[in-house]
Amino acid sequence: MHFYYIDSLRQIVTNNNGIPEPKQNTERANSANALVIVPGLAFDPSCARIGYGKGYYDRFLREERTHMTVAVAYDFQVFDEVPQEEGDIRLQWLITESRRFRRDVNL
């Protein structure tokens, strides 16, 4: 997984899977402590998440531990608890339209 500096939505194209991604000439980001906005389907107050099933973000974040992680979700996506598997990485922040959850980063 790679990250890029995006200054404008004009730098985004939709790939064959319907996923927005940077155009080929976009500058690659190399910051070890960049903010990573992590997608998900469901979350809980401990900042656990259910992603889309491929583990891309969990693998990346296991190797790149210096990044701050946050997800932006709707309140209806937050449950009392979501199931976790070995290797799942919890976020540092979860923000919804009415609530904020922060995980102790030392956990």
C-alpha positions as CSV (number, residue, x, y, z in Angstrom):
1,M,0.0,0.0,0.0
2,H,1.3,3.5,-0.9
3,F,0.2,7.0,0.1
4,Y,0.2,10.1,-2.0
5,Y,0.0,13.9,-1.5
6,I,-3.3,15.1,-2.7
7,D,-4.0,18.8,-3.1
8,S,-7.1,18.6,-5.3
9,L,-9.8,16.1,-6.2
10,R,-8.6,16.6,-9.8
11,Q,-5.7,14.4,-8.9
12,I,-8.1,11.4,-8.3
13,V,-9.3,8.9,-10.9
14,T,-11.6,5.9,-10.4
15,N,-10.0,2.6,-11.1
16,N,-11.6,-0.5,-12.7
17,N,-13.0,-1.6,-9.4
18,G,-14.7,1.8,-8.8
19,I,-12.2,2.8,-6.2
20,P,-10.9,6.4,-6.2
21,E,-7.1,6.5,-6.4
22,P,-4.4,9.1,-7.2
23,K,-3.4,9.6,-10.8
24,Q,-0.1,8.1,-11.8
25,N,1.9,11.3,-11.7
26,T,0.9,12.2,-8.1
27,E,3.7,12.6,-5.7
28,R,4.2,9.7,-3.3
29,A,4.2,10.6,0.4
30,N,7.1,9.4,2.5
31,S,6.2,10.8,6.0
32,A,6.6,8.3,8.8
33,N,4.0,10.1,10.9
34,A,1.4,11.0,8.4
35,L,-2.3,10.8,9.3
36,V,-3.9,7.6,7.9
37,I,-7.7,7.8,7.4
38,V,-8.8,4.1,7.7
39,P,-12.0,2.9,6.1
40,G,-14.4,0.5,7.8
41,L,-17.9,-1.0,7.8
42,A,-18.4,-1.1,11.6
43,F,-16.6,0.1,14.7
44,D,-16.8,0.0,18.5
45,P,-15.9,2.5,21.3
46,S,-12.5,0.8,21.8
47,C,-11.7,1.9,18.2
48,A,-11.8,-1.7,16.9
49,R,-13.1,-1.9,13.3
50,I,-14.4,-4.3,10.7
51,G,-12.9,-3.5,7.4
52,Y,-13.6,-4.8,3.9
53,G,-12.0,-8.2,4.5
54,K,-8.6,-8.1,2.8
55,G,-6.5,-6.9,5.7
56,Y,-4.6,-4.2,3.7
57,Y,-4.7,-1.6,6.4
58,D,-4.0,-4.0,9.2
59,R,-0.8,-5.3,7.4
60,F,0.3,-1.8,6.6
61,L,-0.3,-0.5,10.2
62,R,1.5,-3.5,11.7
63,E,4.6,-2.5,9.8
64,E,4.2,1.3,10.0
65,R,3.4,1.9,13.7
66,T,4.3,5.6,13.8
67,H,1.2,6.8,11.8
68,M,-1.7,8.4,13.6
69,T,-4.9,6.5,12.6
70,V,-8.5,7.8,12.4
71,A,-11.8,6.7,11.0
72,V,-14.7,8.9,10.2
73,A,-18.0,7.1,10.4
74,Y,-21.7,7.6,11.0
75,D,-23.2,6.9,14.4
76,F,-25.1,3.9,13.0
77,Q,-21.8,2.2,12.2
78,V,-20.8,2.1,15.9
79,F,-21.7,-0.9,17.9
80,D,-21.1,-1.9,21.5
81,E,-18.5,-4.4,20.3
82,V,-17.3,-5.7,17.0
83,P,-15.5,-9.0,16.5
84,Q,-11.8,-8.9,16.3
85,E,-9.3,-11.4,14.8
86,E,-5.7,-11.9,15.6
87,G,-3.7,-9.3,13.7
88,D,-6.5,-6.7,13.7
89,I,-5.2,-3.2,14.5
90,R,-7.3,-0.8,16.5
91,L,-7.4,2.8,15.5
92,Q,-6.3,5.7,17.6
93,W,-9.4,7.8,16.9
94,L,-13.0,7.2,15.7
95,I,-15.1,10.3,14.9
96,T,-18.8,10.3,14.1
97,E,-21.2,13.1,13.6
98,S,-22.0,13.2,17.4
99,R,-19.2,11.4,19.2
100,R,-15.4,11.0,19.4
101,F,-13.6,7.9,20.7
102,R,-9.9,7.8,21.5
103,R,-7.9,4.7,22.2
104,D,-4.9,4.9,24.6
105,V,-2.1,4.6,22.1
106,N,0.0,2.6,24.6
107,L,-2.5,-0.3,24.5
